[in-house]
């Protein structure tokens, strides 16, 4: 990597945060080297995240064969599960930023201490989350707006099964976050690819019943998911036990709490947790508003959101590059390199987002048709995918720059932005457009576009201040 050419203690060359700085190439590197480093981390992440989302899409397609009620049952579990995940996912943000910074410093012992402490935190939080989630499954699905008895029953069962594998999912996410922090995105791609293959195989065997396996419907889909997650856990654990990717987990070193490291993780993680709480609360309010439109409208919305989630992979993959390279650059005390990487990462991500937008705009009908053969859902879904297309460049920009800010440890700013956009703008505008202007599902998506546009602008303004370059973690 070009970044490895710069050693700690080298003179800092801060070009500032204006347009000239974003185009400047730091001494000792070239445009080609910068783009190479970005792509080196981004492409495995893109493949990994895309295949993971494709698996989710296949899940939805297979479940969709059972009817709209099945899509709605599974869809209603998404936000409660994410809400339970935010406890450890937020701490993972801190772990990623710290291991990236310590790799930049050339301090593997510190990075491995962060790994052990992050796993300890995740284990405790995920055990609590799994117990709470299992006990409260039915009230959560009911709260999400299950309108029919069958969606409440099947959604509850689906979520309870998910809680049985929750701890393994959580521990895998922490190992993945730290490996990405040091730039080892290829290994995370490999074990998540294996997990996705296992998931799809068991979907085929258990949802509709093939090769002598019982036909289990929604229950089978949930079981297939946690089986795949357990495979990912075993492979991820094996990767860090071998210690070939900068990080190395040694059980003999123990998991005794280190308050200094835990404090550092929480310093970055707590604002990220607040951000995630805002996002989940806003998403729950938003989903409840959409669910009030009825089963067909919500099934259409869920399909569109599932397809949009595929487009997240572009922004998230380049966000992984931004987080890792910005963190490592600041660890080497090179804010100029951090800014150079961030600007190139955003440029590449925006190019891909335009291609995705064109695909969704012109091929919406056949894409929605993969999920269902219900005419009403296909007509509405095709129209909604045009909105998904329009939001692509905005979505990509805010994902990537927010990732760069998190890599620098600047999580407070993103928390404030999420509060304004996801918790206030999106659900509030959706409620108004649906209930007062009678715009139906279109109104919900107009609100989403407004959210993404404002969030993209605010993240860009924060990035352009350059204050993230001087944050100490």
Order of alpha helices (4+ residues) and beta strands (2+ residues): alpha-alpha-alpha-alpha-alpha-alpha-alpha-alpha-alpha-alpha-alpha-alpha-alpha-alpha-alpha-alpha-alpha-alpha
